[in-house]
Amino acid sequence: MALEREFFIGIDFGGTYVKYALFSGDDRAILFKDKAPSKADQPQDVIFAGLYDIIDELLEKAQQQGGTVVAIGMGSPGAIDFDQGKLIGSTPNIPSFTNADIRGKLSSRYDLPVWVDNDANLMALAESREGAAKGATNVIALTLGTGIGGGIIIDSEVYRGSFFAGAEIGHMSINLEGPPCNCGGKGCIERYASATAMVHNYRTKLRGHALKVPEEINTILIFDEAENGQQEAIDTIDETCRYLGAALANLVNIFNPEYIVLGGGVSEAGQPFMDQISKEMHRVAMPASAKDVKIVHAQLGNDAGIIGAMRLAFDHYEKMQK
Ligand SMILES: [Zn+2]
């Protein structure tokens, strides 16, 4: 009798959407993917009911394709107790999800192994296993979005810290006199180099020169305007690179990774931006620490979360079989 095909579920739970996919265990390809509203402002049982609908749908898809789901991986914002598969405390954009026992709920309902991790950790895992840093053993990944999320891979494993609250790279302070951050600190790098910070800096520069401020500003617009030669956009990007370069120099001096992978809004930016950040990093970092470090674009884009969730489940399921 032929063995039934093994499938994996990857779920990327975010403040706006839950992205989810069914993966083939043979080649880890996406067989089906979709997204649904995460209902982040709803009570916890409503959020879980939404997750159950998603998993039910994926289990049905698996059956239709003649296979069976063997494990579930899921990413969520916030600090995750990886051993327990539950949230530690709260996460700002999803108030009712405080202390949510994700593994407990999902594994008891579906009788499947479930692994849960922080979403930025999973982005780093995905890029180090299947993306821009494929095959590398020491990798740091940053997502430059509303804030800056960070994940650290050491010796091919996610580094979570002793109490699952490490790798908060976005809250590395680069200026003790800097603007206050909602983490309670001051001058965090996410106040200088996130997509939000870039947009804010650009708007301030336009206003300062009494120029018309477009209604919608995003990083794509800033990069476009810089390409058109607009000085305010060029200056915004230069500053972002300088701050980011300094932050990456700190990371490189400490971790000496093979790759630093940058994702989020900047993935639209092109190689010149990466080169400029790299130049700024080399200006500040210790030469021996920075020598062979490559700064690259994230490759997996919007799929990084689901692929990371799948890889988490895939890797741990493999270990379980041995
Ligand atoms: Zn902070």
Boltz pocket constraint, residues with backbone or C-beta under 6 A from the ligand:
constraints:
  - pocket:
      binder: B
      contacts: [[A, 170], [A, 171], [A, 172], [A, 181], [A, 182], [A, 183], [A, 184], [A, 185], [A, 186], [A, 188]]
      max_distance: 6.0
